[in-house]
Amino acid sequence: MYGLTIFNGGYGPERFRRATEIAVAAEQAGFEAVWNGELYSRSATVPMAAIATATDRIAIGSNIAYGVGRTPLMWAAEARDLEELSGGRIILGLGNGTPKMMENWHGVDGAAPAVRMEELIEVLRKLWRLHEGPVHHDGRFYTVHVVPTADVPPPYRERLPIWTAGVNPRMVRAAGKVADGLVGHPMFSAKYIDELVRPELAAGVAAAERSISDVKLMGMVMCSVDEDEQLARRRLAFAIGQYAASRVYDRLFAMHGWSDAQEKIRDAARQGDNEALIAAVPDAAIDQLGVACTPEDVPSRIAKHAEGYDHLNITVPPWGLEPEEAEDATRGIIGAMKGALAGSAVEK
């Protein structure tokens, strides 16, 4: 039930070699999945291909790739290639980013992102079955008319696992309606899961007349490890503070009674005062949103965060570490978890 995020730090061919080495180490340690994201300067799919050629068993997921970053046709084509290359080990994790990212990075309308995601998945499912015949779709966001002029082989697996990202209610509900899994977020707490995520996921499942067992729930936990536990806590607090500055997480902070702290974090962020930002993050937020501990305590702390999830993706704090430091920290997590991974599983 455990996965690991691999970051694409560095530059040149060396970064792909290092990423595949970490993936191999994770596979050997007993992790069931590795996850790779993308940003404005890095794709998810190219590193996934490199990892697929270097590993044999481990599932390979995108967490996340931008759904609006490729057309449905190219998503289906790339997913088919990745499925063949990996021997059927791909989990396609898709998200939109914020409406501003959709508009400024991808040049698409940021309106109704959940509706757009639902339609994208619908079209992807149709294109996955292109071997059965032409695909015609006229929707709000996508117009697709593909009539093959040559034989199309069937995909490696009959159904491609597609998991979609969601933080706020409508995107969570979209996952319940159309996806095979919900890609959670590092800012999820147990309370947020119980009071918002599960009800909205159930509402989406009910609207689509599906079973809740059809949708896997993936958590994502930031793990900061150091022999000096206070230093580990500071690193985690810094990462939480970067998220807290965004309005996206207002609901979570309000739910926990941390809104005043969130305003202090925002003031510190505006002033560029990292020390004040770290100091403003409540101890309870550090304990509930991530893991900050010494190496020997990692397995027990991670196990507590895994409760209630079908799959837990472990990641180093995404802010505050240089690429080499993030890689070293990731290897440290692998070493700390190695003895606790027997019998873990992710359903692909």
N, C-alpha and C positions, 0 to 999 in steps of 0.2 A: 503493500500500500504506500510505499515511499518513492518519491521521485526527487530529482535534483536539477536545479537550474544551472546552465552553463552560460557564462557571459562570453561575448566575443571581443575581448580586449586586445590591444596591440595592433600591429600593422603588418601586412604582407602574408606570404604563405605560412610563416611561422605560427600565426594565430590559429589557423585551421589545424595544424599539427597538435598544438597544445590543447585545443578543444577536443579533438578526438582522443588524445591521451587521457584527459579527464573522464570522457565518456566510457572508455575502456576500463578505467579504474573503478568507476561507479558500477559498471556491469559486473566486474569481478567481485566487488564488495557485496553485491546482492540487491542494489537498487533495481526497481522494476521499470523506471522510466527516466529519461533525461529530457529536459525542456530547454528550448532556445527561443529567444525573442527577436524582435527587430525594432529598429528606430529609423531616424531620418538618414543614417549613413551606413546601416547594416541590414541585410535581409535575414529572414529566418530560414528560408528554404535551402540556400546554398550550404550553410553549415550543417543543416539536417542531412543533406546528401553526403557530406564528408563523413559525418558520424555513422551513417548507414553502412558505408563501405568498410568501416573499421570495427564494427560490432556485430554480434551474432544474435543476441537474444533480447536485448533491452528495447523497450518501446521508445519511440522518438517523437516528441511533441513540440508544437509551436505554442509558446506562451509569452505573448501572443503574437500572431501575425495580423496585419491590418486587412480586414475584409474588404475595405474600399480601395486597397492598394493595388489590386489586380481585378481584371474583369472576371466574371464567373467562369467563362470559357478557359482562361488561363489558370485560374485556381484549380479547375478540374484536371487540366492537362498536367500541371505541376504535381498535383496530388497523385495522379496515376503513375507518373515517373517515380516519385518517391516511394510509392507502394511497391512497385516492381523492384527498385533498387534495394529496398530494405527487406524484401520478402514478407510484406504485410505487417509492418511494425509501426505505422504512422498513426498519430493522433493529430488531426488538424484543429488547432486551437485558434479561433478567430475573435477579434474584437474590433471596435471602431476607433478607440481613443476618444478624446473629447470632441464636441462639435467644432471647436476652433481648430483642432488638429485636422479634422476631416476637411475643413474649408481651406486652411492655410498650407497644409502639407500635401493634401491629395486632390485639391481643386474640385471637391464635390460639396453639395449642399449639406450642411450639418443638421438639417431638420429631421425629426423622426428617426433617430439612429436605430432604435429597436425595431421599427417596422422595416427599415432597410435591411437589417440583419436577418430578420425572418424571411424576407423575400430572397436574399442572397442564398440562404440555405436551401430554400425551395428549388431555386434554379440549379444549384450545385447538385442536388439529388437527381434532378432530371438529366443533367449532363453526365453524371456518373453512369447512367444507363444508356449512353449514346449508342452503344453496340446494339441496342434493341430497336433503334430507328431514329428519325429526325426529332429534334427538340424545338418546340415553338413556345415562346413565352412573351407576353406583352403585359408588363406590370407597371407599377408606379415609378420604380427606380431602374428597372432593367428590361431591355428589349433584346431578346435572343431568338434568332432563327438559324439553326444549324442543320443542314441537310448533308450528311457525309457523302462524299463522292468516291470513297473507297471503303473497304471493309474496316470496321473498328473492332479490335479485339476486346473481349470482356476485361474488366479491371481485375487486379490481383485478388481482391476480396469483393464479395457481393455488396457489402456496405462499408463505406468509409466512415470511421468514427470522427464526428465533428463536434467539438466542444466550443461553446461560446462564452465570452467573458461578460460579467455583469457585476456592478457594485450597487447601483440604485434600483428601485423596484421594477421599473419597466424593462430594463435589460435582463434582470434576473428572470422575470416572467417570460421573456422571449426564449431563454434557454429551456425553460420548462415546456414551451410550445413546440420547439423545432429541433433542439440539439440532443446529442447523446450524453452531454455532460455540461456542467457549469464550471467554468474556470474561475475560481475564487481569487481573492485579492489579499495582499499582505495586511491590509487594514481591516480585515474581518476579525471580529472577536466572537467568542462563544455566544454572548448575548445578542450580537448583531445577527448571527446565524439563526438563532432560535426565534427571534422576534421579527425579523424582516426576511431573511433569505429563504428559509424553509416555507413560510406561508406564501411568498410570491412564487416560488418554484412550484408549489402545489397548485396554485391558481393557474399557472401556465399549463401544467400537465392536465388539469381538469378541462381547460378551454379546448385543448386539442384531443380530449378523450383518450389520453394515454395513461400509463401506469407510472407512478413515481419511481418505480424500480428501473424504468427506462432511461433515467437521467442520473448520471454519476455526479457526485458533489466533490469537487477538488478544492482543498484548502491550499493556501500558500503561506508559509511561515518564514519570516526573516530570522536567521540564526547567526548571532554574533558570539564568537568563541575566543576566549583568551584566558591564559592562566591568571590574569588579573581581572576578576569578574566586574569590578567597577569600570574598568576600561571598556569591557565588552558592553556594559550597560550604556555608557556614553555613546558608543558607536551606534547602538540600536536607537537611542533617543534622537540622535542626529537624523537618522533615516526617517523615523516617525515624524519628526519636525518638518521634513521636506514634503511629505504627503499632507500633513495637517494644514499647511499654508493654502491648500486648494479648497475651494468651496465644495468640491465633489464629496468631501468627507464630513461636511457639516452635520449630517444626520447621525453618523456614528458618534461624533464627539458629543452631540446633544443627548443622545441615548444614554451615554455613560456619565453625564454631568460634567463633561470636560470642556464646555464651550468657553468659559473664561480663560482656561489654559490655552485653548486654541487661539484666542485673540492675542494673548501674550506671545505665542509662537509667531503669529503673523507680524506683529510689531517688530519682533527681533529679526525676522526674515527680511522685512523691508529695510531695516537698518544695517543688514549684513552682519549682525552680531551673533555669531555661532554659539558662543558661550551662553548667552541669554536664551537662545533658542533651545539648547540642550537642557538648561535648567528649568525651562517652562514645561517640558514634557512630564506629565504626571508619572510617578513610579508605577501606578496601577496600569497605565497605558503600556509601559515597557513590558510588564508581566503578562498582560492579556493579549497583546498584539504580536509578540515575538518571543524569542528565546535568547537570553544573554547569560552565559555561564562559562564555567571551566570545561575543558574537553571531557572529563570523566562524567559530568552531569548531563551531557548532550542527549544520550538515548532516553533517559527518563523524562527530561523536559520536553523533548520532541513527542514522546508517546502521549503525554497529556494533551498536546495540541492536536494530535491525530484523532482524538475521540470525536466521533460524530461525522467524520469524513470517510468517503470511499477511497480517496487518494490524497496524500499530503505531499506537496511539492516544497522542498527545502531550498532556500536561497540565502546567500550572504546579503547583508545590507546593500541595497543598490546605490547608495550615495556614501561618499566619504572615503572610499577605497580606490586607490590607483589600480589599473588593470592587473598588474602583477600581484598586488595585495589581494585582490578579489580571487584570483586563481589560487593563491596559496591558502586563502581562507576556505575556498571550496574543497581543496584537497584535505584540509583539516577536518571538515565535516565528514568527508568520506571515511577518513581514518577513525573518527570518533564513533561513527555509526556502524562500522563494519561488523562488529560482533552482534549487533542487534537486528540484523536484517533477514535472518533466516525465515522463510515462509511468507514474506511480504508479497503482495500481488496487486497489479493494476489490471482491471478488465479492459481489454482493447476492443 
